[in-house]
Amino acid sequence: MTGYAVQLDAGAPDFLQDPYPVLASLRATGPVLWHEPMGVWLATTHDAVSQVMRNRAFGRIWTDWEPKSQMEPFNALHRNQMMENEPPTHTRLRRLVAAAFGRGHVERMRPRIEQLAASMVDDLGEQFDILGRYAEPMPVYVIADLLGVPREDHEKLRAWSQAIVHMYEPNVGALVKADAIAASTAFSDYVRAVVEERRSAPGDDLITDLIQARDEGTKLSDDELVASVVLLLNAGHEASVNVFGNGFHALLQHPDQMARITSGEVSVETALEELIRFDAPLQLFERTATADVEVCGQLVRTGQRIACLMGSANRDAAVFADADTFDVGRDPNPHVGFGMGVHFCLGAPLARLELQISIGTLLDRYPRLQLVGEAPRRPTWVLRGFERIDVKVEP
Ligand code: HEM
């Protein structure tokens, strides 16, 4: 194999706690590096990641997990949704739901999200886990409302989603696979039941719209309908929870930066972009080369995989001045948090709106929050976040 071979132990406790020194050394080694244990190229710089995401010769090419007979519930949810497909299937599936996530449509949800945030903040008390009590349920409620799924089921949805996304980490074991199969089966059955309900009692929601698309022609199959709903429910909250958690944790550790927001010097809108950049909730996305392509001088051959290291791109000093400094006033802030190219995050306007509201509402109400103890990190890399973040209201 040509190119530099590198060591990266994605399971090492030090790396999971703080991957940024290792990612910095990878960038210093080169923009595109070969990682033998995972059998993938690593795109380490902002330039390399941008090139890969924008180049149509790199696709998200889904490969079913083996053994197929056991993994089918998990495979079916992935094989049949937009994120794991390329055009024209991707275009068809994305177009069916794109309007619901457009800026104008999302902006109309503002009053309801503001009301939700205000009522949730009222219930928090003096000391609480800001993730479990606020940041986790909030985006699940919002996406559940949009799709027409009962809010009361948020804990089930969250648990299924977590079991599924654990599969995106490197080196998953038998237990993780078994959990993901069980969650995929239960989640699909649940969505099929909601679809049947909406079919007999249509509502003003996205599932009802998708059923119409399904029933009116050849735009959507049954499996695609279920997989699309599951994708939207999962993608619609997983990253938002961890942007809030990672970003708010950084704010709690940098009271001077928190004060720049609460004093009005920096807007929540500007600060949010830095919360997304500084400690990326989604650290890695993979592509497969469908032709021989050169990236930053390195040839990637047809069929080879390349992992875009998003957290590394977001700390690239070639693009961000003082890249390791948490600066809520950073503007412009061309982070890669929402991706690029055809798979650019469909939910970016919604994610921005709900995070601006949830952070703004919380800080208006509690301008002086303090961390209690050390917040435990989740032992995962690809989806980076905290288990819980306990805070107390400073007198
Ligand atoms: C701050 C929170 C969020 C972040 C950081 C984020 C990030 C991303 C990224 C990086 C991708 C591209 C994946 C790739 O290129 O392989 C993506 C795709 C996607 N996101 Fe988000 N996302 C967030 C919130 C949301 C929300 C609220 C929704 C609501 C539905 C959503 C729905 C999607 C969907 C459907 C895709 C697939 C798009 C496609 O394949 O065309 N995301 N997201």
Residues whose N, C-alpha, C, O or C-beta is under 5 A from the ligand:
A	BS01	HEM	M82 M83 R94 L232 A235 G236 H237 A239 S240 V243 F285 V336 G337 F338 G339 M340 V342 H343 F344 C345 L346 G347 A348 L350 A351
